[in-house]
Amino acid sequence: MKEFYEKVYKTVAFYQATVIRAVRGLRFDVFPPMMERPVFVVGCSRAGTTLVYKTLSESRSLGSLNRETHDFWASLHPPSERGWTSHEIPAEYASERDRKQVIRLFYSHTGKHRFVDKNNQNGLSIPYLQRLFPDACFVYVKRHPGDNINSLIEGWRRAETFATWSDQLPAEVNVENGRFKRWCFFLADGWRDYLDASIEEVCAFQYREMNRAILKAKTQVDENRWCEIFYEDILEDPVEVFAGLFEKCEIPFDPLLRKHCAEVLHNPYNAFSGIGRDKWKTTDNREKIERVQPEVWPVALDMGYRE
């Protein structure tokens, strides 16, 4: 009987949420609400962006879909229409139509007038997002190249999770002599040059190009709307780091959020083997990463890391 009632409860909750979203959508069509200061979490895939995003989503001041939104953004401007050059949405593609669709999505699902969003491709499209929302806040999550590349390699071994979109690619992926046949995470400009590369070369390329794109876009964003976080600092003192982040983004940091942040390292979200630093040095990927680290150190230095 317990399972029956749980199933009934979930069904009722689903239809209730569907009705609420429909009503909000109708309200939006008649009296479009104002949407102000959205927060976009950006960074390389596997840099800790999910941890930051989920923590921001705990705020009662922000609406959150609590999921990746790459499918939504790709539906606005499919990469296929740009010849699959990359997942970047150029700034000139921004339009009032796009803005309204974004606001409608978040308002109908959350009922909030401010939202937080994250997916592993938005870092390539910061100028576009800024043109849509000139008052947007950007939270840039940075991670040491060793651990970040190690986690990218591990992610590529989970294509069922991180390559759900790649079956559409008009190219044959033959990474690591065919061990990896589906492209994972995101496409940066020049990805076709790595179709037959080693896995560490691919992941170093992704780390380099994503962070390079973000650092370039940073110069176009007001410093008052830009916040940077080292993943390693979260590991040292998550409460202090998030308190500063919430203050910078003008989001109340109440006792419930403080409690959540004090315990956040016990909830690793989608971490593969727990949360920690320098994990790459104790993995089978160490030699691979040591081989490609020289390729990424110039951008890592620009990010604020030191050898």
TIGU-544530 format. One record per residue (C-alpha): x, y, z. Coordinates in steps of 0.2 Angstrom, whole numbers, plus 2048, in hexadecimal, padded with zeros to 3 digits. Example, Ala and Ser with C-alpha at 12.3 -4.5 7.8 and 13.67 -1.06 7.14 Angstrom:
// TIGU-544530
83E7EA827;8447FB824;
END
This chain:
// TIGU-544530
800800800;80E80C804;81580A7F2;80480E7EB;80181E7F5;8138247F1;80F8217DE;7FE82A7E0;8078397E9;81483A7DC;80783A7CE;7FC8477D7;80C8527DA;8118507C7;8008567C1;7FF8647CE;81086B7C8;80B8697B6;7FB8747B9;8058817C3;8118827B5;8038847A8;7FB8927B3;80B89B7B5;80E89A7A2;7FD8A179E;8008AF7AB;8118B37A2;8098B4791;7FC8C1798;8078CA7A5;81A8C67A1;8238C87B2;8348D17B4;8438C67B5;8528CE7BD;8648C97C1;8648B77BC;8738AD7C2;87D8A27B6;88A8967BC;8988927B0;8A88887AF;8AF8797A7;8A58697A9;8AA85F7B8;8B186F7C1;8A586F7CF;89787A7C6;88A86E7CC;88E86F7DE;88E8827DC;87E8827D2;8758767DE;87A8817ED;8738917E5;8638877E1;8608857F3;85D8987F5;84A89C7F6;84E8AC7ED;8538A37DD;8498997D1;8528897CB;84D87B7C0;85A8707CA;8608687BA;86B86B7AB;86387679E;86E87378E;85F86B785;85587B787;863887781;86787B772;85587B76E;85688E76C;86588E760;86A87C75C;87D879758;878870748;872881741;884887743;88C87873B;89087074C;89F87C74E;89C87D761;88F87F76F;89289276F;88389C76C;8898AC764;8848BD76D;87C8C375D;86F8B575E;8688BD76E;8568C376B;8478C9775;83F8B976F;84D8AF778;84B8B9787;8398B6789;83A8A3786;8488A3794;83D8AD7A0;82E8A379C;8378927A0;83D8977B0;82E8A17B6;8228937B2;82C8867BB;8318907CA;8268A07CC;8358AA7D0;83B8BA7C9;84E8B67CA;8558A57C5;86689B7C5;86B8917B6;8798857B2;87E8797A4;88F87479E;88E87E78E;889890794;89B895797;89D896785;88F8A1783;8918AF790;8908BE784;87F8B777E;8798B478F;87E8C6794;8768CD785;8668C478A;8678CA79C;8738D979E;8718D87B1;8758C67B3;8828C07BF;88F8B37BA;8978A77C6;8A789F7BF;8AC88F7C7;8BF88B7C5;8C887A7C9;8DA8757C8;8DE86D7B7;8E485D7BE;8D48597C7;8C98607BA;8D08577AC;8D08477B6;8BD8497B9;8BA84D7A6;8C383C7A2;8B88337AE;8A983C7A7;8AD836795;8AC82479C;89A8287A0;89382C78F;882826794;88183679F;88C843797;88A83F784;87783E783;87684B775;88584576B;87C838760;878847754;88A84B751;88F84B73E;8A0844742;8A7833747;8AE834759;8BE82975A;8C682F76A;8D3823771;8D3818762;8C1816763;8BF813775;8B4822776;8A7823769;89B831770;8A1843773;89E848785;89A85978D;89B867781;8A286C770;8AF87A770;8B588275F;8C2876758;8BB86675F;8BC85D74E;8CF85D750;8CE85175F;8C2844757;8D1838757;8DB83E766;8DF837776;8D2839784;8DE84478E;8E184F77F;8CE85177D;8CB85578F;8DA862790;8D286A780;8C186C789;8C9873799;8D387F78F;8C6885783;8B8887790;8C289179C;8CA89B78F;8B98A0788;8B38A579A;8C28AF79D;8C08B878D;8AE8BC791;8B28C27A2;8B98D279B;8A88D6794;89F8D47A5;89E8E17B3;8A88DC7C1;89A8DE7CD;8908D07C4;89F8C47C3;8A48B87D0;8B28AB7D0;8B489C7DB;8C28907DC;8BB87E7DF;8CA87B7EB;8C488A7F6;8B38817F8;8BC8727FF;8C587C80C;8B6887812;8A5885809;89C891814;8A889F812;8A989D7FF;89689C7FD;8928AA809;89D8B57FE;8958AF7EE;8848B27F4;8898C37FA;8908C87E9;8818C27E0;8758CB7ED;86D8BB7F3;8688BA805;8738AD80E;8678A781C;86A89A82A;86388C81F;86F890811;87D89181D;879880824;878879813;88988080E;89187981E;88B867819;88D869806;89D85F804;89385080B;8888517FC;89484F7ED;88584F7E0;88D8487D1;89F8457D7;8A68357D1;8B08307E0;8AC83D7EE;8B284F7F0;8C58537F1;8D485B7EA;8E38547E1;8D98447DE;8E18437CC;8F283E7D4;8EC82E7DB;8E28287CB;8E781E7BC;8E582E7B2;8F48367BA;9008337AC;8F483979F;8F08497A8;90384D7AB;90684B798;8F9858794;8FA8647A2;90786F799;8FA87378C;8ED87A799;8F98837A5;8F889379C;8E589579E;8E788E7B0;8F389C7B4;8E78A87AD;8D98A07B8;8E48A47C7;8ED8937CA;8FF8917CD;90A8827C9;
END
